[in-house]
Amino acid sequence: MFPSLALAYYAIINIAAFIIYGYDKFSAKRGGRRTPESVLLGLSLLGGAFGGLLAMILFRHKTRHTVFWVVNLVGCAVHLYLIFFLFAG
């Protein structure tokens, strides 16, 4: 049961990260209220790195900020390892 919950968690957090990165890009173009960078990076660190990375590429958002590349790429690697560990054990 635990792997199913973990998979559901990863699905939800990545969808949320993707949507919030996309919303921030939309707000940036419209001059609206922005999502703090700490929230975007926090979502990536908490498991949403795949959604964050996909949103960065598709929306061309935060691609000039090295910290976003590093956090999302390292986050993807760490969470891939954790997912493998959950399902291999």
C-alpha positions as CSV (number, residue, x, y, z in Angstrom):
1,M,0.0,0.0,0.0
2,F,2.9,2.4,0.8
3,P,4.2,2.4,-2.8
4,S,0.7,3.3,-4.1
5,L,0.5,6.2,-1.7
6,A,4.0,7.3,-2.7
7,L,3.1,7.1,-6.4
8,A,-0.1,9.1,-5.8
9,Y,1.9,11.7,-3.9
10,Y,4.4,12.1,-6.7
11,A,1.7,12.4,-9.3
12,I,-0.1,15.1,-7.3
13,I,3.0,17.2,-6.4
14,N,4.2,17.1,-10.0
15,I,0.9,18.1,-11.4
16,A,0.7,20.9,-8.9
17,A,4.3,22.1,-9.6
18,F,3.6,22.1,-13.4
19,I,0.4,24.1,-12.9
20,I,1.9,26.6,-10.5
21,Y,5.0,27.2,-12.7
22,G,2.6,27.7,-15.6
23,Y,0.4,30.1,-13.6
24,D,3.5,32.1,-12.6
25,K,4.5,32.4,-16.3
26,F,1.0,33.5,-17.2
27,S,1.1,36.1,-14.4
28,A,4.5,37.3,-15.5
29,K,3.3,38.0,-19.0
30,R,0.2,39.7,-17.7
31,G,1.9,41.7,-15.0
32,G,-0.1,40.0,-12.3
33,R,0.7,38.7,-8.9
34,R,3.7,36.3,-9.0
35,T,4.4,33.1,-7.2
36,P,7.4,33.5,-4.9
37,E,10.5,31.7,-6.2
38,S,10.8,30.0,-2.8
39,V,7.4,28.3,-3.4
40,L,8.4,27.1,-6.9
41,L,11.7,25.8,-5.6
42,G,10.1,24.3,-2.5
43,L,7.6,22.3,-4.7
44,S,10.5,21.0,-6.7
45,L,12.4,19.9,-3.6
46,L,9.3,18.2,-2.1
47,G,9.0,15.9,-5.2
48,G,7.7,18.1,-7.9
49,A,11.0,18.4,-9.8
50,F,9.7,16.5,-12.8
51,G,6.7,18.8,-13.2
52,G,8.8,21.8,-12.5
53,L,11.4,20.8,-15.1
54,L,8.7,20.1,-17.7
55,A,7.0,23.4,-17.1
56,M,10.4,25.2,-17.3
57,I,11.0,23.7,-20.7
58,L,7.4,24.0,-22.1
59,F,6.6,27.4,-20.9
60,R,10.2,28.7,-21.2
61,H,10.0,29.9,-17.6
62,K,12.9,30.5,-15.2
63,T,15.3,29.0,-17.8
64,R,17.8,31.8,-17.3
65,H,18.0,31.1,-13.5
66,T,20.8,28.5,-12.8
67,V,19.3,27.7,-9.4
68,F,16.1,26.4,-11.0
69,W,18.0,24.1,-13.3
70,V,20.2,22.8,-10.5
71,V,17.3,22.3,-8.1
72,N,15.1,20.6,-10.6
73,L,17.7,18.4,-12.2
74,V,19.1,17.3,-8.8
75,G,15.6,16.9,-7.5
76,C,14.7,14.6,-10.4
77,A,17.8,12.5,-9.7
78,V,17.1,12.3,-6.0
79,H,13.4,11.4,-6.4
80,L,14.2,8.9,-9.1
81,Y,16.5,7.2,-6.6
82,L,13.8,7.3,-3.9
83,I,11.2,5.9,-6.3
84,F,13.5,3.1,-7.3
85,F,14.3,2.4,-3.6
86,L,10.5,2.3,-2.8
87,F,9.7,-0.2,-5.5
88,A,12.9,-2.3,-5.5
89,G,12.6,-3.1,-1.8
